[in-house]
Amino acid sequence: MSFKVRIAQADRTIEVPTGATILEAALDSGVSYPFGCQSGNCGACKSHLVKGEVTMEGYSEFALSDEEKDRGLILACRAVPWEDSEVAWLEEDDLIVHPRRVLVCKVVGLEDATHDIKRVRLEIASGGPFDFSAGQFASVTFGGCPPRDYSMANLPGDPILEFHIRRTIGGATSLHVAEQLKIGDGVRVEGPFGASYLREAHRGPIIAVAGGSGMAPIKAIVERALQKNLPQHIYCYFGVRTERDLYLHDHFTALASQHKNLHFIPVLSEGDGMSRRCGLVHDAVAADFDEVDGCKAYLAGPPVMVEAATKLLERRGMRRIDVHADAFYTAAEMASANKKTGAER
């Protein structure tokens, strides 16, 4: 049994099997529906329920407030229809939808960024061109491993794709990348996906916060803003545990010396406080910003960090629509949410 769900912007009606979410069915049907975490924590797939009835699986109140729910908003990744329905994702003036591509790539670069993060570079052999916006991600399949979601760290238009892949406990894909992946191996890449990309028309200050391998999309966002000569101040915070977890420090320090509007702030949660700022990265943001009027924020990294930073920015007065968040869930966390793909990031 299934239900028919019309997706307004796609001008399509899809079949949603009983028990499946609207987002799952939309992606399976080839609809480029905006989404991020797929587990009800980021709000990227927030949509209007135009008509019909759905049941909402568990989600974070920071992704969908009670007030928004009362106004008829849903999260497509948690909405299970129980009758024929119609939905429309939230529109933005600068909403961008790129064509989804399936690429055949080969590994042309492997580098240890830290003790547990690999920088993987891929050359597109077929399926291109691959258009995306800085901050988006792709579903990447290495060998016989299950597909996993990783953010592009390179600039749009670059001929080489770059991904930062952190080894996670129990992560089959990240283990393969850490121990078995080699130059010349074939890789399948599908995308782009995600709504946490740089809004290039925005001219207010940018607050970019990365945790761990969340530096991948933040790197792309910051570099794209500089490439486009955006004039506003860009505050790039990089939260890691210890000194050995910090990478790309020299790269961003050099960029900051070349671009006076870029401010790079590494923060160590277990540092000694002698040479770098210490503490939680969202606390560093709190110390630097009493108000965030006119700012946009881009957040990427562990879910706890993303949620804490989001709540902080909202307390400072930032509108939810100006917070673009990409929480990096492990395969185990995604499996617990019964998702088919996940982010071993």
FENNOR-V611828 format. One record per residue. N is the residue number from 1. RES is the residue in three letters. PHI is phi in radians with two decimals (NA if undefined). Layout:
[[N;RES;PHI] [N;RES;PHI]]
This chain:
[[1;MET;NA] [2;SER;-2.59] [3;PHE;-2.16] [4;LYS;-1.59] [5;VAL;-2.22] [6;ARG;-1.55] [7;ILE;-1.88] [8;ALA;-1.02] [9;GLN;-1.15] [10;ALA;-1.44] [11;ASP;0.90] [12;ARG;-2.39] [13;THR;-1.99] [14;ILE;-1.99] [15;GLU;-1.66] [16;VAL;-1.97] [17;PRO;-1.04] [18;THR;-0.97] [19;GLY;1.57] [20;ALA;-1.53] [21;THR;-1.51] [22;ILE;-1.08] [23;LEU;-1.13] [24;GLU;-0.97] [25;ALA;-1.17] [26;ALA;-1.11] [27;LEU;-1.15] [28;ASP;-1.12] [29;SER;-1.60] [30;GLY;1.47] [31;VAL;-1.45] [32;SER;-1.43] [33;TYR;-1.41] [34;PRO;-1.09] [35;PHE;-2.79] [36;GLY;-2.37] [37;CYS;-1.34] [38;GLN;1.13] [39;SER;-2.39] [40;GLY;1.36] [41;ASN;-2.07] [42;CYS;-1.95] [43;GLY;1.48] [44;ALA;-1.14] [45;CYS;-1.74] [46;LYS;-1.01] [47;SER;-2.52] [48;HIS;-1.48] [49;LEU;-1.54] [50;VAL;-1.21] [51;LYS;-2.74] [52;GLY;1.81] [53;GLU;-2.38] [54;VAL;-2.33] [55;THR;-1.84] [56;MET;-1.70] [57;GLU;-1.25] [58;GLY;-1.01] [59;TYR;-2.68] [60;SER;-1.48] [61;GLU;-1.18] [62;PHE;-1.30] [63;ALA;-1.47] [64;LEU;-2.60] [65;SER;-1.39] [66;ASP;-1.07] [67;GLU;-1.09] [68;GLU;-1.14] [69;LYS;-1.09] [70;ASP;-1.13] [71;ARG;-1.48] [72;GLY;1.61] [73;LEU;-1.59] [74;ILE;-2.37] [75;LEU;-1.86] [76;ALA;-1.07] [77;CYS;-1.32] [78;ARG;-2.10] [79;ALA;-1.62] [80;VAL;-1.88] [81;PRO;-1.29] [82;TRP;-2.14] [83;GLU;-2.84] [84;ASP;-1.01] [85;SER;-2.48] [86;GLU;-2.46] [87;VAL;-2.31] [88;ALA;-2.50] [89;TRP;-1.23] [90;LEU;-1.16] [91;GLU;-1.62] [92;GLU;-2.22] [93;ASP;-1.04] [94;ASP;-1.91] [95;LEU;-1.16] [96;ILE;-2.13] [97;VAL;-2.13] [98;HIS;-1.63] [99;PRO;-1.11] [100;ARG;-1.35] [101;ARG;-2.12] [102;VAL;-2.00] [103;LEU;-1.87] [104;VAL;-1.80] [105;CYS;-2.20] [106;LYS;-2.35] [107;VAL;-1.29] [108;VAL;-2.11] [109;GLY;-2.71] [110;LEU;-2.41] [111;GLU;-2.62] [112;ASP;-1.39] [113;ALA;-1.34] [114;THR;-2.48] [115;HIS;-1.16] [116;ASP;-2.37] [117;ILE;-2.20] [118;LYS;-1.80] [119;ARG;-1.65] [120;VAL;-1.96] [121;ARG;-2.00] [122;LEU;-2.16] [123;GLU;-1.75] [124;ILE;-1.38] [125;ALA;-1.57] [126;SER;-2.79] [127;GLY;1.77] [128;GLY;-1.35] [129;PRO;-1.32] [130;PHE;-1.95] [131;ASP;-1.61] [132;PHE;-2.70] [133;SER;-1.81] [134;ALA;-1.00] [135;GLY;1.97] [136;GLN;-1.42] [137;PHE;-2.31] [138;ALA;-2.39] [139;SER;-1.59] [140;VAL;-2.06] [141;THR;-2.10] [142;PHE;-1.80] [143;GLY;0.93] [144;GLY;-1.62] [145;CYS;-1.37] [146;PRO;-1.18] [147;PRO;-1.15] [148;ARG;-2.38] [149;ASP;-1.63] [150;TYR;-2.37] [151;SER;-1.44] [152;MET;-1.28] [153;ALA;-1.72] [154;ASN;-1.55] [155;LEU;-1.32] [156;PRO;-0.98] [157;GLY;1.63] [158;ASP;-1.14] [159;PRO;-1.28] [160;ILE;-1.97] [161;LEU;-1.49] [162;GLU;-2.23] [163;PHE;-2.26] [164;HIS;-1.93] [165;ILE;-2.07] [166;ARG;-1.60] [167;ARG;-1.25] [168;THR;-2.09] [169;ILE;-1.13] [170;GLY;1.36] [171;GLY;-1.53] [172;ALA;-1.10] [173;THR;-1.20] [174;SER;-1.15] [175;LEU;-1.15] [176;HIS;-1.06] [177;VAL;-1.11] [178;ALA;-1.22] [179;GLU;-2.03] [180;GLN;-2.15] [181;LEU;-1.08] [182;LYS;-2.46] [183;ILE;-1.01] [184;GLY;1.69] [185;ASP;-1.12] [186;GLY;-1.44] [187;VAL;-2.45] [188;ARG;-1.74] [189;VAL;-2.22] [190;GLU;-2.19] [191;GLY;2.86] [192;PRO;-1.55] [193;PHE;-2.32] [194;GLY;1.76] [195;ALA;-1.98] [196;SER;-1.67] [197;TYR;-1.98] [198;LEU;-1.08] [199;ARG;-1.55] [200;GLU;-1.26] [201;ALA;-1.44] [202;HIS;-1.27] [203;ARG;-2.12] [204;GLY;-1.48] [205;PRO;-1.01] [206;ILE;-1.95] [207;ILE;-1.96] [208;ALA;-1.95] [209;VAL;-2.20] [210;ALA;-2.04] [211;GLY;-2.23] [212;GLY;1.04] [213;SER;-1.29] [214;GLY;-1.10] [215;MET;-1.12] [216;ALA;-1.01] [217;PRO;-1.19] [218;ILE;-1.16] [219;LYS;-1.01] [220;ALA;-1.11] [221;ILE;-1.12] [222;VAL;-1.13] [223;GLU;-1.14] [224;ARG;-1.17] [225;ALA;-1.06] [226;LEU;-1.22] [227;GLN;-1.06] [228;LYS;-1.46] [229;ASN;0.99] [230;LEU;-1.13] [231;PRO;-1.47] [232;GLN;-1.31] [233;HIS;-1.22] [234;ILE;-2.14] [235;TYR;-1.86] [236;CYS;-1.88] [237;TYR;-1.73] [238;PHE;-2.20] [239;GLY;-1.68] [240;VAL;-2.39] [241;ARG;-1.36] [242;THR;-2.30] [243;GLU;-1.01] [244;ARG;-1.28] [245;ASP;-1.58] [246;LEU;-1.51] [247;TYR;-2.44] [248;LEU;1.10] [249;HIS;-1.09] [250;ASP;-1.11] [251;HIS;-1.07] [252;PHE;-1.30] [253;THR;-1.11] [254;ALA;-1.15] [255;LEU;-1.07] [256;ALA;-1.15] [257;SER;-1.28] [258;GLN;-1.56] [259;HIS;-2.20] [260;LYS;-1.19] [261;ASN;-1.55] [262;LEU;-1.74] [263;HIS;-2.16] [264;PHE;-1.82] [265;ILE;-2.23] [266;PRO;-1.33] [267;VAL;-2.36] [268;LEU;-1.80] [269;SER;-1.31] [270;GLU;-2.17] [271;GLY;-1.45] [272;ASP;-1.63] [273;GLY;1.34] [274;MET;-1.46] [275;SER;-2.01] [276;ARG;-2.39] [277;ARG;-1.17] [278;CYS;-2.20] [279;GLY;2.03] [280;LEU;-1.40] [281;VAL;-1.13] [282;HIS;-1.23] [283;ASP;-1.21] [284;ALA;-1.14] [285;VAL;-1.09] [286;ALA;-1.06] [287;ALA;-1.21] [288;ASP;-1.62] [289;PHE;-2.23] [290;ASP;-1.39] [291;GLU;-2.51] [292;VAL;-2.28] [293;ASP;-1.04] [294;GLY;1.45] [295;CYS;-1.51] [296;LYS;-2.12] [297;ALA;-2.10] [298;TYR;-2.17] [299;LEU;-2.13] [300;ALA;-2.63] [301;GLY;2.63] [302;PRO;-1.02] [303;PRO;-0.95] [304;VAL;-1.09] [305;MET;-1.15] [306;VAL;-1.08] [307;GLU;-1.19] [308;ALA;-1.11] [309;ALA;-1.17] [310;THR;-1.10] [311;LYS;-1.09] [312;LEU;-1.05] [313;LEU;-1.11] [314;GLU;-1.16] [315;ARG;-1.13] [316;ARG;-1.41] [317;GLY;1.84] [318;MET;-1.31] [319;ARG;-1.24] [320;ARG;-1.02] [321;ILE;-1.18] [322;ASP;-1.67] [323;VAL;-1.84] [324;HIS;-1.95] [325;ALA;-2.05] [326;ASP;-2.32] [327;ALA;-1.48] [328;PHE;-1.64] [329;TYR;-1.64] [330;THR;-1.33] [331;ALA;-1.04] [332;ALA;-1.13] [333;GLU;-1.14] [334;MET;-1.19] [335;ALA;-1.11] [336;SER;-1.17] [337;ALA;-1.65] [338;ASN;1.06] [339;LYS;-1.74] [340;LYS;-1.40] [341;THR;-2.24] [342;GLY;-2.63] [343;ALA;-2.04] [344;GLU;-1.43] [345;ARG;-2.01]]
